[in-house]
Amino acid sequence: MAKIRANLRHESTPWPFLYLAPNFDGPGKVWWQDKLKQIIAKFDEHTVAPSILNVAYFPYPSPRFLNCGRVPSQEYSFHLVQEAMKRECVIVRMRRRKNTWFEAVPGLETYPKLCELKNTQRPCISSGNCTDFEKVVAAIQDFRERSFRQS
């Protein structure tokens, strides 16, 4: 629980994407390793971990979901995506829950570095499933090179 809280607070850690940390065995690890398998094979988990940020749209649509307006944590999630766009980060939209993200984040729908998945039922970020997969690979390569130059 402490690792998850630290991750949510964006505390500095050698494994910013918690699910790839070798000492993390919590929920989500196997799921994320599967979804990022091709990227991990191309680089490694240590390279991929600081290159990935998962921002989930919530509350998740469900039969009991009532649109009660936005809550502060949602606004923070939308802010994270807006900031990523300002930094010209590659963004992969893994789920297509109608147009929820496009309605929440102005400009995302036409953002030039937005990549979509062909099969959102099996949302793997892979060459066969991700439009512009090469953009994802290039962004991680660029991040790795910048990190090496700074160290």
Secondary structure, 3 states (H helix, E strand, C coil): CHHHHHHHCCCCCCCCCHHHCCCCCCCCHHHHHHHCHHHHHHCCHHHHHHHCCCCCCCCCCCCCCCCCCCCHHHHHHHHHHHHHHHCCCCEEECCCCCCHHHHHCCCCCCCCCEEEECCCCCCCCCCCCECCHHHHHHHHHHHHHHHHHHC
